[in-house]
Amino acid sequence: MILFGLVMSLKGPSYRLGSLMHMGPGFLPTALGVLLICLGIGIAASSLVTADGEEEDILPENREWLAWSCILASPLAFMLFGAYFGMAPGTFACVFVASMGDRDANLKNSLILSALVTVFGVALFSYILQIPMPVLTWRGL
Amino acid sequence: MIGTALTDLWYGFGVALEPHNIMWCFIGVLVGNMVGVLPGMGPLATISILLPLTFGIKPVGAILMLAGVMYGAQYGGAICSILLNLPCHPPHAVTCLDGFPMTKQGRGGAALGATVFASFVGASWGITEMIFLAPVLVRVAMEFGPAEICSLMLLGLLAGSTLARGSPVKGVAMTVLGLMLGIVGTDIETGAERFTFGMTHLDDGIELIALALGLFGIGEFMNSVNQVSTVNAKYANVTLKDMRPSREEMRRTIAPMFRGTLIGSLCSLIPGTGPTIASFVAYATEKKVSKTPEKFGTGMIEGVVCPEAATHSSIQGDFIPTMSLGIPGDAVMALLLGALMIQGIVPGPQLIKEHPDIFWGLVASFWIGNIMLVILNVPLIGVWVKLLTIPYKYLYPSAMFFCCIGVYAANNDMFQVGETAVIGFLGYVLLRLGFHPAPILLGFVLGPRFEENFRRAMLISRGDIGVFIERPISAVFIGLCVLLIGLQVYVRLRPKKPGDIVIPAAAAE
């Protein structure tokens, strides 16, 4: 169930930011902030009533730390490689990092997959859809 | 009135039958059918991924394609649940109950055939409903001032967040979160920067694509990575010949099909009750009217046909409020509205009048698309079954790439790729906490318009909040909101009967 503290820490900042705004543009944010706090308290209260000491973990049964971090790292890899080296390396890095997250991923399969997606993706986006992003570039480090 | 509707429809067919529009429609239903079959990819993620690709094409083609994905996925989802007992998409969860036993008895093909037929009937009814109801709604909606629009949106938001899956309080909380996310950026009236934390990248607000892909792309991948088991395609050998139901089965199909269609269309008229609820209600009803309720779950064709007809009829019906009032009923509809807005088209009652090509083209394309889907599904069933065997480990990295490039291509801005990753992470955390992210999108799309109309209403009434109750139409909407909240509280506080719990619990899967 929802942990009281977590809910409050999620909702708390929204309130302060809302009320600090001056009245004109800040009116609705403040109102929503207050509303959200009320709802947060409501959720927390109902969780306190029903949980009854039963501490449920927010993490699922099997924790895929590697997979999660790989998936989150994948867009970052795309940003990094895409910005410095262009679209093709960015795509390759993005797919490769993401595919390494799977439990029975191996290097060879991931490389093949990344290469395929890169070729296909560059063809589709760069040549057919004309996305203004250099395919290959060197912007230094 | 019927005459004008038919003329307009004729015009719509003219638009939808233009070669490039047919092509987009076909691509849409094809992709939709594909992702419907693939476990672990939903229509939401797909539409989000395809959204950036639609910038280059005309608004009509774009909306035709995205809508095609939406209803195409429902056909595909049925294949998945009947043959493999995998409820890939929530509306099809009940189809598994009787569909898979039929497959085990070797009647899976017949179940599929009947389903395709029932889906088509359900969808056709939904479309007809749209043709005649939407213009009427628009005529009423033309009278609305800011106060009415505001309270109508409030009703739409409340209904969308409380009647959908999971706990209503959490749903409302997510909607509010979505509204707040919609506030990020430069204020439309005063130009003040809000919630940008000094980042100039956020001045234009959070990009809809970044939000949608983060929540439904990355968030979903994190949820289902290494969780999707390899598919057991033992029973999945279906050929075209198997798909013809026997005469006895045909006879048993007709009545449930129409019952399902009716239930679906009723559900679509209540905002917020989407296809999932429609299919569950349909199954329950069918079980109740059946002479042999104890046989349900052992492969009754009625239990397959009725929910499927209801699903399709309600999906088409869901387009009615979205297109005529600009109030989306669920996250997919919100996304479609977002796609229209990206194309520079303001959703609302004026949409049908100002862009008749979009509205009537869409209506006509539903029919064309549904016929395409029947054609795609009946002879090509073997291909779809083959698709089921694509492992998820190849699927999601490729989809990740589409997410990244899609977000980047929207504005040629790397910052938004990072934004998507952050949103994806938060979306996953919320999902684990039992918050369903769909209402966020609803709030996000409606948020700016809600604020605009709220302020305008306040300006007109000189800051008198009573205007919402004094104007009769607005008062009715507010009354409905109060009724809705009251009902929810009542349902919560009432001692639960066993029957009540089953449906929400199964729907939350």
Interface residues (C-beta under 8 A of the other chain):
Chain A: M1 I2 L6 S14 L17 M21 H22 G24 P25 G26 L28 P29 L32 G33 L35 L36 L39 G40 G42 I43 S46 I58 L59 P60 N62 E64 A67 W68 I71 L72 S74 P75 L76 F78 M79 G82 A83 M87 G90 T91 C94 V95 F96 A98 S99 G101 D102 R103 D104 A105 S110 L113 S114 V117 G121 F125 L129 I131 P132 M133
Chain B: L53 G56 S167 V169 K170 V172 A173 V176 L177 L179 M180 I183 D187 E189 T190 A192 R194 F195 I218 F221 M222 V225 N226 Q227 Y392 K393 Y394 Y396 P397 S398 M400 F401 F402 C403 C404 I405 Y408 A409 N412 M414 V417 G418 T420 A421 G424 F425 Y428 V429 R432 L433 G434 E451 F454 R455
